[in-house]
Amino acid sequence: LPNAMREICNGWKSDALLQSVVLEEAWGRLACELMHWPGARIAQDSVLWKPPGGSPVAWHQDSPYISNQFLPREGNSVTMWIALDDADALVGTMQYARGSHRWVQ
């Protein structure tokens, strides 16, 4: 499947550069500020690699397989997308659907 997107979960555990990006304190502070949390921790990172001309990733919600693993289930996670390479609409950037956090899961 040469055009398939590839994913590595928890790449930060085996690569110092990924670790420095994923565990950057500023991301945790931002999550705490946005969610009014006293503290935060990393649950999972996903390193996604989509080859040039690769198939698009369909619209989806992360919460069914991330947020539902923890209690309480409401307001327990934040997803952040960080491009490791230059990215623009032509190569396919992440898009968010406004209000999708209110959609029925």
C-alpha positions as CSV (number, residue, x, y, z in Angstrom):
1,L,0.0,0.0,0.0
2,P,2.4,2.7,-1.2
3,N,-0.1,5.5,-0.8
4,A,-1.4,4.5,2.7
5,M,-0.8,6.8,5.7
6,R,1.4,5.2,8.3
7,E,1.2,5.8,12.1
8,I,3.5,5.2,15.0
9,C,2.0,5.4,18.4
10,N,4.1,6.8,21.3
11,G,7.1,7.6,19.1
12,W,8.3,10.0,21.8
13,K,9.4,6.9,23.8
14,S,12.0,5.9,21.3
15,D,13.2,9.1,19.6
16,A,14.9,12.0,21.4
17,L,13.7,14.7,18.9
18,L,10.1,13.6,19.1
19,Q,10.4,13.5,22.8
20,S,11.6,17.1,22.9
21,V,8.6,18.2,20.8
22,V,5.9,16.0,22.5
23,L,7.0,16.7,26.1
24,E,7.5,20.5,25.6
25,E,6.2,22.1,28.8
26,A,4.4,24.8,26.8
27,W,2.0,22.3,25.3
28,G,1.0,21.1,28.8
29,R,0.6,24.7,30.0
30,L,-1.6,25.5,27.0
31,A,-3.8,22.5,27.6
32,C,-4.2,23.4,31.3
33,E,-5.0,27.0,30.4
34,L,-7.6,26.0,27.8
35,M,-9.3,23.3,29.9
36,H,-8.8,25.0,33.4
37,W,-6.9,22.0,34.7
38,P,-4.4,22.1,37.5
39,G,-2.1,19.7,35.6
40,A,-1.8,17.6,32.5
41,R,0.0,14.4,31.3
42,I,0.6,12.8,27.9
43,A,-1.7,9.9,27.2
44,Q,-0.5,9.1,23.6
45,D,1.2,10.6,20.7
46,S,0.7,9.6,17.1
47,V,3.3,10.2,14.5
48,L,1.5,10.2,11.2
49,W,3.3,10.0,7.8
50,K,1.3,10.5,4.6
51,P,3.3,10.0,1.4
52,P,3.0,12.6,-1.4
53,G,-0.2,11.9,-3.2
54,G,-1.4,9.6,-0.4
55,S,-5.0,8.9,0.3
56,P,-6.8,11.5,2.5
57,V,-7.8,10.6,6.0
58,A,-11.6,10.6,6.5
59,W,-13.3,13.0,9.0
60,H,-13.3,11.4,12.4
61,Q,-13.4,12.1,16.1
62,D,-10.5,11.0,18.4
63,S,-12.6,11.0,21.5
64,P,-14.1,7.5,21.1
65,Y,-10.7,5.9,21.3
66,I,-8.9,8.5,23.4
67,S,-11.2,10.2,25.9
68,N,-13.3,7.2,26.6
69,Q,-10.3,5.4,28.1
70,F,-10.2,7.7,31.1
71,L,-12.6,8.8,33.8
72,P,-14.3,11.2,34.0
73,R,-15.0,11.0,30.3
74,E,-16.2,14.6,29.8
75,G,-13.5,17.2,29.2
76,N,-10.6,14.8,29.9
77,S,-8.4,15.2,26.9
78,V,-7.0,17.7,24.3
79,T,-5.8,16.8,20.9
80,M,-3.0,18.9,19.4
81,W,-1.7,18.7,15.8
82,I,2.0,19.7,15.3
83,A,3.4,19.6,11.8
84,L,7.0,18.3,11.8
85,D,7.5,19.4,8.1
86,D,6.2,22.4,6.2
87,A,2.5,22.0,5.7
88,D,-0.1,23.8,3.7
89,A,-3.5,23.2,2.2
90,L,-1.8,21.8,-1.0
91,V,-0.1,18.9,0.9
92,G,-3.1,18.3,3.2
93,T,-3.1,19.8,6.7
94,M,-5.3,18.9,9.6
95,Q,-8.8,20.5,9.6
96,Y,-11.2,20.8,12.5
97,A,-15.0,21.0,12.2
98,R,-16.2,23.8,14.4
99,G,-18.5,22.4,17.1
100,S,-17.7,18.8,16.4
101,H,-17.0,18.2,20.1
102,R,-20.8,18.5,20.5
103,W,-21.6,15.9,17.9
104,V,-23.2,12.6,19.0
105,Q,-20.5,9.9,19.2
